[in-house]
Amino acid sequence: MCNLTLRLETIVTDYTQKPVLTTQACWFTLQCGIGRIRASFLLLLEPAVLRLDCSMIAAACLSVLSPILLSRLCLAQSTETSLSFVQPHSCTNSQFYDVSRLQCTPCGKDLKRSADGLRCVCDVGHTMIDSGSPIAQCSACNGKDQVVSVDKKLCLTCVNCQPCRNDGAVQVENLAMKTASCETCSNKTVPNALGNMCVPCQETFILATDSCTCPSANLKGGLCFGNTKLPPRAGSLPDSIWYEMHLQASYLACSNMTYSNQTACQLLTNLVILNVNTLVNGEAYILYSSITPTTNYLPKLFYVDTNIAASLGQTAPKGLAFKKDSQITLKIVKYDARGNFLGWEDVRGGTLQLCPDTQILLDAAYKFGSSYVQTCKMQISDLLSRFPEPVLYELFLLFNDSQGLQKVWPIPVHNLNLGRSGTRAGALRRFFLVDGLTGRRSSLSNPPSTVTYAKDIVLRTYLPTRNPTREPPFLLTVQYAQVQDLRAQAQVTFAVRYEMNYAVHKRDTDIALGVLGSLAVFIAMLETSSWRRRSGLEFIDVVTIVKYFAYFAGALSNIFFIVTFGTGVYWLVVYKGQQSTVEVTLPPAGGKIETDFIIYVACAFGLKALELIHILVVQVSVSIFLIDWEKPKGRPLPKAAENKSPPSSVSIWRTYFIANEWNEIQTKRKINPILQLFIILLLLEVIGLKNIARRDLNLNLHPGSDVSLAPWSPVLRYGIAVSMWLAVGLAQVVFCVGFCERFVEDKIQQFVDVCSVSNVSVLVLLHRCYGYYIHGRSVHGQADIGMESMYLNLKKEEDNLCAMRGLEPNMDIQTFEVLISNKVRQQYDRILSPLNEAANVNRSSREDTAALQQNLKAYFTMNKFLSSFLEHAYKDMDYVVREKLFLEKILDFEFQRSDDRSFFYNDDRTLFSNVLYYGHELVLLLFDTLLFSVVDLGAQDFVLAAIITYLVQKILESIRKAISRRNLATKTLVDERFLI
């Protein structure tokens, strides 16, 4: 209600002038509610209009301002949806419980509260007309010797009724004022059900016709109406005997101001709700919407008028704060199908859940912050046994306001069956679970032809609840399904989900991907430019474009991995780390944020797989040659035949030995893959770290069997799995590099030492003009010696009695990055061409064919050319040894071009491992991590992910070994049968 207050003041504005100027101030205040919304306005009136009445001026102004004031003030009061929590027994004797508003309402004069508290009945000495309204119509029996009948419907004249007021006395009534005989009932009475006495007829008959008869056209649902005119019928009506019996009668009884039947209003509202598929287009809704809600007891159908909500903002209460592991306290109001109020009830366990389970597991749904999903299949017959008639509910949140008073807030209900029409109409306030009543045809005793049940019920919580936005803090979404076969099974789901505004997180992710993705473009351009320079190319061709996309795939894969890993760790820390008030929740399952996240992970894995394939293709196609520095002993042997090279006295076993050692370290890694998988499964499955990835705030690693387990979160599973994988992998790398390679064995450095002992150098060209050189020339001149000589040579090196092993004098560096000139590469290819042609020759043949002789000749020529090149024998193909600049090391890019001379860069980091698994440990580790995560995201099974990851590792390793073995035999002329 809005009140208007007027106040008149006289203000002296200027004392210096004669006469004194005064102004009339007319204040009027419009107040709606109890001290809630108030607006004051001031009208300054000049002396010429002092004669006007302030109330007249205020009335004139309000006539102009009323559309704005009333819409903004009085309607704002109507959006206050929180109610004081009141139950029927809380009302005083002069109040009744209005079930349409769920509040106590005054009864009025000569009325008092009924026994159940849901209506007002007449005081003693008054007759009562009960037309269904909660406030009865009373008439006093004031005549002499008049008393009220036992049913309180008539005033009776009684002679000598004084004794009836004594204990043990009864009042004998003859309502028809006739003796017992077969005579027609009169005076607005009808025979009772037994036919042995006359009783007053139903009140609606008397109100409509002032008799006990009613024309058939006016008889609806057993009630008599004086006016049965209905609004124009433009809606659909279900084929249901229940609607035929009660729709028109409930509308007439509710809309008729004479009756104001509250139960009929509730029944009409139920009929609107039960029409789940065409609610706003059905005839029940048309009849409902034609009733003025302020003139009767028609309950609210919608949560709030959408136009008012849009103009005034959120109507939910502010200050709602839920702590970790707190329970959501919910209340429901229940109504039966006929509109009778069944009372308040706490929402516990299976109140709204159709699936059977233990009380503890069902109550876990209302643990704040924990997502909950329960799905099961039930027989339709079991649902009908539990709900023979539909029970309708209104859901409320129980909370304490700032003053500590208990209040309830109606939780909006969204019927998904209505689609866009339901969105336009607004959120509902009432719902049901199972309806087998409105599906009956012809007779209520017939089995239902259709059964409607709540297929999916989702209680959605929007965070933060402390400061709600236009999104309500709680929203119940219901999707109904209909079946016709009563022997069928129904799959039902009840879920509790938490959401928040993810726009900031989506924006940050997009910005990170955009910025880092741009960086990936430049990284790929830099790597492609470096490859072109190392390949000696001048122009951009198709191969260059393919290389660019290969490098771009690797860089972009790293970007996707960084973003997804950061996202997973962020949600893991922010969500699971909440200690007091819960204000953050995970992205919804199946939502855009989670879907995009899974797509990003899949992209990271796919691109990383392309990068790994590119690396493997480059590694298995490298050009490699083993340079033997050993000099022949004594005089050369004579030729065995014409056109054949003389047999060499230099043993080939040293070269075979180096080839085998090189083949052995092809798939050497810094981590042990089997140990990696074992520790990961130990941490996730045995210790139970996987339980942190559930959609709840629980950090219990071993939840009991009686605890409800929240569903998995793909984001958290990815975050915890990748974190553990990287942590274990990093620990293995640190242990390998920091301990094993220092105090146990270093396979890579051992290979360099073996080359020096064997007097064999290794030249590996990863690209056309770029590769690595391992200087294995023995400082003792010869390595094909006996055990004693070998021991003495090693002793000399230990005592520093000989030169250093380095390529240059007084240098101990044996490994180099090489950038050879195009001229050196052309000579290399010219010599190697016969060797490549001989690759197709059957090596199992023991005959010295011409091709084999040409092959041997090419081998010796290549060995002589490379050894001479390393000894600076060719002035036009010379090289220099230098240190790489710091920026060149960071960018992995050579600033100087090798047009006229080659460059050997000192390498103290054993970079030649880049042609092995060992030099790409990060790529392999990330590939294994992403493979493990992708399989787990699809199967949600860490054990299966570990098995598949292990199998893929072994398959790739086998392929890598087989192809590298064949390439090594082809490029070095080492018979593949000697490669162990």
Buried (B, 14 or more C-beta within 10 A) or exposed (E): EBEEEBEEEEEEEEEEEEEEBBBBBBBBBBBBBEEEBEBEBEBEBEEEEEEBEBEEBBEEBBEEBEEEBBBBBBBBBBBEBBBEBBEBEEBEEBBBBBBBEBBBBEBEEBBBBBEEBBBBBBBEBBBBBBBBBBBBBBBBBEEEEBBBBEEBBBBBEBEEBEEEEEEEEEBEBEBBEEEEEEEEBEEBBBEEEEEEBBBBBBBBBBBBBEEBEBEEEBBBBEBBBBEBEBBEEEBBBBEBBBBBBBBBBBBBBBBBEBBBBBBBBBBBBBBBBBBBBBBBBBBBBBBBEEBEBEEBBBBBBBBBBBEBBEEBEBBBBEEBEBEBEBEBBBBBBBBBBBBBBBBBEEBBBBBBBBBEBEEEBBBBBBBBBBBBBBEBEBEBEBBBEBBEBBBBBBBBBBBEBEEEEEBBBBBBBBBBBBEEEBEEBBBBBBBBBBBBBBBBBEEEEEEBBBBBBBBBBBBBBBBBBEEBEEBBBBBBBBBBBBBEEBEEEBEBBBBBBBBBEBEEBBEBBEEBBEEBBEBBEEBBBBBBBBBBBBBBBEEEEEEBEEBBBBBBBBBBBBBBBBBBBBBBBBBBEBBBEBEEBBBBBBBBBEBEBBBBBBEBBBBBBBBBBBBBEBBBEBBBEBBBBBBBBBEEEEEEEEEEEEEBBEEBBBBBEBBBBBBBBBBBBBBBBBBEBEEBBEBBBEBBBEEEBBBBBBBBBBEEEEBEEEBBBBBBBBBBBBBBBBBBBBEBBEEBBEBBEEEBBEEEEBBBEEBBEBBBBBBBBBBBBBBBBBBBBBBBBBBBEBBBBEEEEBEEBEEBBEEEEBEBBBBEEEBEBBBBBBBBBBBBBEBBEEBBEBBEEBBEEEBEEEEBEEBBBBBBBBBEBBBEBBBEBBEEEBEEBBBEBEEBBEEBBEBEBBEEEBEEBBBBBBBEEBBBBBBBBBBBBEBBBBBBBBBBBBBBBEEBEBEEBBBBBBEBBEEBBEEBBEBBBBBBBBBBBBEEEBBE
